[in-house]
Amino acid sequence: MEILDPATLHEYLAADAFEQMSAFGALSQSFVAKLLADGEVLKLTAGETLYRKGDTADSFFVLLRGQITVYEDTDGGKDVIRVMNAGESVGFPAMIALRPRRFSGDAADDCIVVKVSSQEFADLYIWDPQQFAIFFMSLSRDMSRFLSDTAGRPGKHQD
């Protein structure tokens, strides 16, 4: 995992990429810029682990490029829960619930994510409550889609 300078994101993403992402589409450029500057932008290579089941969930991630496979380790191998795409949040439910991660997440391909700690998340609220509300609604929508997609899985966990 490599830490990237947010100023170099133009090398990896199209100029209008953030406007197309579900987590950022309705947000002001200044709010997105602050989130990127205060968060930690990480580059992962295919197969690299973003987080493991049982890890402390003191942050969440927004996928900026690539895909993250969310899975549960079973006796039969990896049970894929969902493949997350650019613009979606990953790990938000566990952070909000203040509990350890229930699943693991690996880069399905070369990925870029922004890691947002719980403290940085709270600071965004203080900085701009209106933009934070929009961001929170977008993250909640991602969480709802994740739950909806996994709800029909027979015998599987709800996260």
N, C-alpha and C positions, 0 to 999 in steps of 0.2 A: 504494500500500500504506500502510495506516494502522496505527500501533501503538495497541493498546487497553489500558486498565487492566483487569487480570483481575477487579477488583471490579465492573466493569460488565457482565460476561458474562451476568448474570441478565436483562439487557435483550434479549439475543439467543437465549438457550437456556432450555429448560424446566428446572425445578428438579431433575428426575431425569435430565436428559440424559446426564450422565457415567456413570450406572449402566447405560445402554443401549448405550454405546459399547464396541466390542470391545477397544480399547486400555486402557480404564479400568474396565470393569465389575466386575472382581474386586479392585480396589484400594481401600484405605482413603481416606476423605475427606481426611485430613491429607496423604497422599502426593500425591493429585491436586492439592490446594491448593498444596503446595510446588512441584510441577512447573509449575503455572501461574504462580506467583509468581516462580520463578527463570527460567523460559523467557520467550519474547517472544510475546505474543499479537498476531496480525496480522489485519487485515481487508483482504480483497482484493475488488475489483469484478470482475464478469464480464469475461473476456478478459485480465485482468492476469496477468503471468508471476510464478510463485512461484520457479522456478529454470530454468536453461538447461543443456542438454547441455554438458559440459566444465567447468561450475562446480566449484569445490572443494567437496567434500562434508564439511564440518566440522560439519554439523548434520542433523537430520531434522525432520519435521513430523508433527503429529497433526491431522487434519482434524476440527474441532469442529462446523462447519456448512457445508453446501453440497457441491460436488463439484469435484474437481481432475482434469483430463484429462492423463494422462501420455502423451506422444507422442514420435515421432522425426520430425525434418524429413527429407523425401525430395525427390527431383526432382519427384515428383507432388504434393507438398504435405505435410500433416501425416498421418502414419500413427499412428492412435490405438492405443496399447498397451493401456491400461486406463483406465476412469473410476473414480476412487477416491471413496468415500463417507464421510460423517460417521462418526467413530470409528476410521477406518483410518489407519495410518501411511503416510507418503510420504517416500521418499528414505532410508529406513533401510538398505537393502542397500549403497548406495554409501558411507555413513558408516562402517559396520562394516567394509567391505572396504578402507577408506582409499584410495579411488580417485575420480577425477572422476566427475561424474554422466554416465550413459550416455543419459539421456533428458531431455526438457524437461517442465515441468509448468505448466499454465495453469488459472486459475479458470474452471470451466465456467459458474458463476453466482456471485452474491455469496457469499463464503466467509469463514470464520474458521478460522485455524489457530493452533496453538501451536508455535513453533520451539524445538527443544531442541538446544543445542550439544553437541558431544562432551564438553566439560568439565562442563556441567550434568548430562549423562547419568552421567558418572563420579561426580559429587558425590551423585547420588541413591543410588548403590550404597553410598557411605560413610554416608549419612544413615540408610538403612533397607534393609539387605541382603535381608531377607525380602520386602518389598514390591517391591524392585527385581527380584528373581527372578521374581515374578508378572508384572511389567511387561515384563521381557525375554521371557518366554514368550509374552505377548500380541503383542508386536512380531514375534517369530519366526513366530508363526502367521500374522500379516498378510503377512510376507515370503513364507512358504510358499504362501499363497493367490495372491499376485501371481505367483510363479514358476509355479505350477500353471496359472493362467489364461493365461499367456503361452507355456507350453511347447508347446502344440499349434499354435502359429502357424507355418505353413510358412515356412522361410527366415528366421525372425525371431530376434533376439538373446535370449539368456538373461541376465537381470540378477540 
